[in-house]
Amino acid sequence: MEIDTDKIDDAVLALLYLTLHDGFRAWKGYDWGALGRLHRKGMIDDPVGKVKSVVFTDEGLARSKQLFAELFERHDGHRAT
């Protein structure tokens, strides 16, 4: 099976939005390969270090929010409780 790492990166970027805090930081408990690729794509600052969160770039934050809505927002009229 061949894996599309771009799709994995999109999913990780969307899930990073789920843990957004302080306006532009997200917890970095994801695959290091994916985080490294997101850094190379300019979506997050360098994830290497002792800090347990990453900083979104402006482009990365906007793309993360967009992907989160596309992948996880319900469109069937159901309201979360």
C-alpha positions as CSV (number, residue, x, y, z in Angstrom):
1,M,0.0,0.0,0.0
2,E,1.4,3.4,-0.9
3,I,0.6,6.2,1.5
4,D,-0.3,9.7,0.5
5,T,1.7,11.8,3.0
6,D,0.1,15.0,1.8
7,K,-3.3,13.7,3.0
8,I,-1.7,12.7,6.3
9,D,-0.2,16.1,6.7
10,D,-3.6,17.7,6.0
11,A,-5.2,15.5,8.7
12,V,-2.5,16.3,11.2
13,L,-2.8,20.0,10.4
14,A,-6.5,19.9,10.9
15,L,-6.1,18.0,14.2
16,L,-3.6,20.6,15.4
17,Y,-6.4,23.2,15.1
18,L,-8.4,21.1,17.6
19,T,-5.8,21.8,20.3
20,L,-5.3,25.5,19.4
21,H,-4.5,27.7,22.4
22,D,-3.1,31.2,23.0
23,G,-4.3,32.1,19.5
24,F,-1.6,30.4,17.5
25,R,-0.1,27.5,19.4
26,A,-1.1,23.8,19.3
27,W,0.0,20.7,21.2
28,K,2.5,18.7,19.2
29,G,1.6,15.1,20.1
30,Y,1.7,13.9,16.5
31,D,4.0,11.9,14.3
32,W,7.4,13.7,14.0
33,G,7.6,12.9,10.2
34,A,4.3,14.8,9.6
35,L,5.4,17.7,11.9
36,G,8.7,18.0,10.0
37,R,6.8,18.0,6.6
38,L,4.4,20.7,7.9
39,H,7.4,22.8,9.0
40,R,9.0,22.4,5.5
41,K,5.7,23.4,3.9
42,G,5.7,26.6,6.0
43,M,2.6,25.7,8.1
44,I,4.3,25.6,11.5
45,D,7.5,26.8,13.0
46,D,10.3,24.3,13.7
47,P,8.7,21.6,16.0
48,V,12.1,20.4,17.4
49,G,12.7,21.5,21.0
50,K,11.5,21.0,24.6
51,V,8.4,23.0,24.2
52,K,5.3,20.8,24.0
53,S,3.5,22.9,21.5
54,V,4.2,24.2,18.0
55,V,3.5,27.7,16.6
56,F,1.4,28.1,13.5
57,T,2.5,30.4,10.7
58,D,-0.3,32.8,9.5
59,E,-0.8,30.6,6.5
60,G,-0.7,27.4,8.6
61,L,-3.3,28.7,11.0
62,A,-5.7,29.7,8.2
63,R,-5.2,26.3,6.4
64,S,-5.6,24.4,9.6
65,K,-8.9,26.1,10.4
66,Q,-10.1,25.5,6.8
67,L,-9.1,21.8,6.9
68,F,-10.7,21.3,10.3
69,A,-14.0,22.6,8.9
70,E,-13.8,20.5,5.7
71,L,-12.9,17.3,7.5
72,F,-14.8,17.4,10.7
73,E,-17.7,19.9,10.5
74,R,-21.1,18.2,10.4
75,H,-23.4,19.2,7.5
76,D,-26.4,17.1,8.4
77,G,-28.2,19.6,10.6
78,H,-27.2,17.7,13.8
79,R,-26.2,20.0,16.6
80,A,-23.6,18.9,19.1
81,T,-24.8,18.7,22.7
